[in-house]
């Protein structure tokens, strides 16, 4: 499993974001380490109603940043006024320090923060009107690896996942093969080889899963731009619910 040096250099540019309504906070779990995060709430929270929660995981370029709410392109899309009206939800955007990652894999070394993310999700479920049957995870590049890792470690927690230009250990596909998943990658990605997503698609199918897969012809590492711009992705994601 090889990831080219560009990923490790952190040269993953954020896309766009209107972050005015993201509220920054911090959480300390069993690890004793602080996990910084930002939370976007629905514009209107109605009494007695519960809302989906979307976890967005940034790439290497977001590590150690103070303005991390823009580091995952999904945040910018979900923060758009028209999206907030169409898909009212909570969006939780955690951030890693420079020496950390979400899911240690291949050359992505550092302390993995997914256990803290899981604890934080469970706290949010208690503190906010969030539907536990509609918790989703998505992320780009390092966050794509983290998305696979999240459903791989805690398949019980998520209703669906959308990893973008990431990868994972195909031998572990059976653990989350039944979770709805839509995988995205650019055909010309020279940072995270497209073969990594292709291998995961085949492994999930062999394990009895039915993954969706979109490969963008001629697109490099920035496959998050066309992926998160797809209306079909969001329609699909928010329609998923744990039985």
PLY file of the C-alpha trace (Angstrom):
ply
format ascii 1.0
element vertex 243
property float x
property float y
property float z
element edge 242
property int vertex1
property int vertex2
end_header
0.00 0.00 0.00
1.85 3.12 -1.18
0.97 6.76 -0.73
3.13 9.21 -2.61
5.14 11.92 -0.81
2.82 14.72 -1.91
0.21 13.47 0.53
2.73 13.42 3.34
3.84 16.94 2.52
0.34 18.10 3.33
-0.21 19.79 -0.01
-3.92 19.11 -0.05
-5.72 22.37 -0.64
-9.13 22.96 0.95
-11.90 23.80 -1.47
-14.30 26.44 -0.26
-16.29 27.21 2.83
-18.74 29.57 4.38
-17.85 28.78 7.98
-19.74 31.57 9.70
-22.08 29.23 11.56
-19.56 26.57 12.58
-18.94 26.80 16.32
-15.48 25.72 17.48
-15.11 23.66 20.60
-12.93 20.93 22.13
-13.50 17.52 23.65
-11.36 15.46 26.00
-12.16 11.75 26.20
-10.61 8.69 27.80
-7.29 9.29 26.03
-6.84 12.52 28.00
-5.96 14.35 24.79
-7.96 17.32 23.56
-9.75 16.89 20.24
-10.67 20.17 18.59
-13.80 20.22 16.49
-16.35 22.53 14.94
-20.09 21.92 14.92
-22.66 23.21 12.46
-26.25 22.91 13.68
-29.45 23.02 11.64
-30.68 26.55 11.05
-33.86 25.68 12.90
-34.13 22.92 15.47
-37.75 21.89 15.94
-38.99 20.48 19.23
-39.36 16.73 19.18
-37.46 16.30 15.91
-34.14 14.53 15.47
-31.59 15.29 12.75
-28.81 13.47 10.89
-25.17 13.91 11.89
-22.41 14.09 9.26
-18.79 13.58 10.34
-16.30 15.20 7.94
-12.62 14.22 8.06
-9.97 16.48 6.54
-6.78 15.54 4.72
-3.12 15.91 5.67
-3.09 19.57 4.71
-5.54 20.32 7.51
-3.36 19.03 10.32
-2.45 21.67 12.87
-4.51 24.41 11.19
-6.51 26.93 13.22
-9.03 27.44 10.42
-9.69 23.74 9.91
-13.41 24.14 9.17
-12.42 24.70 5.54
-10.13 21.69 5.27
-12.76 19.21 4.14
-14.64 20.30 1.03
-17.82 18.62 2.32
-18.10 21.38 4.93
-18.34 24.07 2.30
-21.09 22.22 0.46
-23.13 21.42 3.56
-22.81 25.00 4.83
-24.47 26.46 1.72
-27.85 28.05 2.53
-29.70 25.95 -0.02
-28.16 22.75 1.35
-29.01 23.66 4.93
-32.62 24.14 3.92
-32.78 20.94 1.87
-30.82 18.74 4.29
-31.05 20.13 7.83
-28.42 18.28 9.83
-25.58 18.54 12.30
-22.09 18.61 10.79
-19.13 17.78 13.03
-15.67 18.63 11.71
-12.84 17.43 13.99
-9.20 18.27 13.40
-5.85 16.54 13.90
-2.61 18.04 15.15
0.44 17.89 12.90
1.75 14.64 14.38
-1.66 12.93 14.31
-3.84 11.17 11.80
-7.28 9.55 11.75
-6.30 5.99 10.88
-2.62 5.00 10.89
-2.00 3.21 7.61
0.93 2.81 5.19
2.99 6.02 5.48
0.24 7.88 7.33
1.88 7.59 10.70
0.97 9.36 13.89
-1.49 8.92 16.73
-4.87 7.83 15.41
-7.68 10.06 16.68
-10.65 7.95 15.58
-11.27 6.56 19.11
-11.69 10.14 20.34
-13.97 10.90 17.39
-16.16 7.92 18.33
-16.41 9.11 21.94
-17.30 12.60 20.76
-20.03 11.24 18.48
-21.57 9.39 21.40
-21.49 12.57 23.48
-23.14 14.56 20.70
-25.86 11.92 20.48
-26.63 12.55 24.16
-26.37 16.33 24.06
-28.18 17.14 20.81
-31.34 16.02 18.98
-29.45 13.68 16.66
-30.99 10.57 15.15
-28.67 7.64 16.04
-29.95 5.81 12.96
-28.63 8.56 10.67
-24.96 9.11 11.49
-22.77 9.42 8.39
-19.03 9.80 7.79
-17.12 11.19 4.83
-13.64 12.54 4.22
-11.01 13.30 1.61
-7.50 11.90 1.18
-6.26 11.20 4.72
-9.90 11.68 5.65
-10.83 9.08 3.03
-8.57 6.61 4.83
-10.18 7.78 8.06
-13.66 7.19 6.66
-12.80 3.59 5.82
-11.21 3.26 9.25
-14.28 4.66 10.99
-16.68 2.12 9.52
-14.04 -0.58 9.83
-13.63 0.00 13.57
-17.20 0.96 14.45
-19.60 -0.44 11.85
-22.36 -0.27 14.47
-22.17 3.51 14.63
-22.70 4.57 11.01
-25.59 4.39 8.58
-23.47 5.19 5.51
-20.01 6.33 4.44
-18.48 8.23 1.52
-14.67 7.96 1.36
-13.00 10.17 -1.26
-9.53 9.34 -2.66
-8.70 7.10 0.26
-7.92 3.46 0.86
-7.90 0.68 3.43
-6.83 -2.89 4.06
-8.95 -5.04 1.70
-8.68 -8.00 4.09
-10.84 -6.07 6.58
-13.68 -5.38 4.13
-15.92 -8.07 5.61
-16.28 -6.05 8.83
-18.26 -3.30 7.10
-19.38 -4.84 3.82
-23.06 -4.42 4.70
-22.81 -0.68 5.38
-23.94 1.49 2.44
-20.80 3.06 1.02
-20.08 5.27 -1.97
-16.41 5.42 -2.92
-14.91 8.19 -5.09
-11.51 8.52 -6.73
-9.83 10.36 -9.59
-8.46 8.21 -12.40
-5.25 10.26 -12.63
-4.56 10.55 -8.90
-0.77 10.49 -8.44
-0.94 11.03 -4.66
-3.22 8.21 -3.55
-3.27 5.61 -6.36
-6.74 4.90 -7.74
-5.94 1.20 -7.38
-6.52 1.57 -3.65
-10.20 2.40 -4.13
-10.59 -0.19 -6.86
-9.20 -2.87 -4.55
-11.60 -1.88 -1.79
-14.56 -2.00 -4.16
-13.69 -5.52 -5.22
-13.01 -6.63 -1.64
-16.38 -5.29 -0.48
-18.16 -7.06 -3.32
-16.43 -10.35 -2.49
-17.50 -9.90 1.14
-21.14 -9.58 0.07
-21.39 -5.79 -0.05
-22.86 -3.61 -2.77
-20.62 -0.52 -2.82
-21.24 2.40 -5.14
-18.11 3.51 -6.97
-17.48 6.63 -9.02
-14.15 7.11 -10.77
-13.65 10.49 -12.40
-11.82 10.21 -15.78
-8.84 12.54 -16.09
-9.19 13.84 -12.51
-6.21 13.90 -10.17
-6.07 14.07 -6.41
-8.76 16.73 -6.09
-11.60 14.27 -6.70
-13.38 15.73 -3.67
-14.42 18.70 -5.80
-16.58 16.73 -8.28
-17.56 14.18 -5.62
-19.07 16.67 -3.17
-20.62 18.64 -6.03
-22.78 15.64 -6.96
-26.37 16.19 -5.83
-26.89 12.45 -6.15
-24.35 11.82 -3.38
-26.22 13.90 -0.84
-29.61 12.55 -1.87
-28.23 9.05 -1.45
-26.47 9.77 1.85
-29.38 11.41 3.64
-31.75 8.66 2.49
-29.71 6.02 4.31
-30.93 4.88 7.71
-29.86 2.01 9.94
-32.52 -0.65 10.25
0 1
1 2
2 3
3 4
4 5
5 6
6 7
7 8
8 9
9 10
10 11
11 12
12 13
13 14
14 15
15 16
16 17
17 18
18 19
19 20
20 21
21 22
22 23
23 24
24 25
25 26
26 27
27 28
28 29
29 30
30 31
31 32
32 33
33 34
34 35
35 36
36 37
37 38
38 39
39 40
40 41
41 42
42 43
43 44
44 45
45 46
46 47
47 48
48 49
49 50
50 51
51 52
52 53
53 54
54 55
55 56
56 57
57 58
58 59
59 60
60 61
61 62
62 63
63 64
64 65
65 66
66 67
67 68
68 69
69 70
70 71
71 72
72 73
73 74
74 75
75 76
76 77
77 78
78 79
79 80
80 81
81 82
82 83
83 84
84 85
85 86
86 87
87 88
88 89
89 90
90 91
91 92
92 93
93 94
94 95
95 96
96 97
97 98
98 99
99 100
100 101
101 102
102 103
103 104
104 105
105 106
106 107
107 108
108 109
109 110
110 111
111 112
112 113
113 114
114 115
115 116
116 117
117 118
118 119
119 120
120 121
121 122
122 123
123 124
124 125
125 126
126 127
127 128
128 129
129 130
130 131
131 132
132 133
133 134
134 135
135 136
136 137
137 138
138 139
139 140
140 141
141 142
142 143
143 144
144 145
145 146
146 147
147 148
148 149
149 150
150 151
151 152
152 153
153 154
154 155
155 156
156 157
157 158
158 159
159 160
160 161
161 162
162 163
163 164
164 165
165 166
166 167
167 168
168 169
169 170
170 171
171 172
172 173
173 174
174 175
175 176
176 177
177 178
178 179
179 180
180 181
181 182
182 183
183 184
184 185
185 186
186 187
187 188
188 189
189 190
190 191
191 192
192 193
193 194
194 195
195 196
196 197
197 198
198 199
199 200
200 201
201 202
202 203
203 204
204 205
205 206
206 207
207 208
208 209
209 210
210 211
211 212
212 213
213 214
214 215
215 216
216 217
217 218
218 219
219 220
220 221
221 222
222 223
223 224
224 225
225 226
226 227
227 228
228 229
229 230
230 231
231 232
232 233
233 234
234 235
235 236
236 237
237 238
238 239
239 240
240 241
241 242
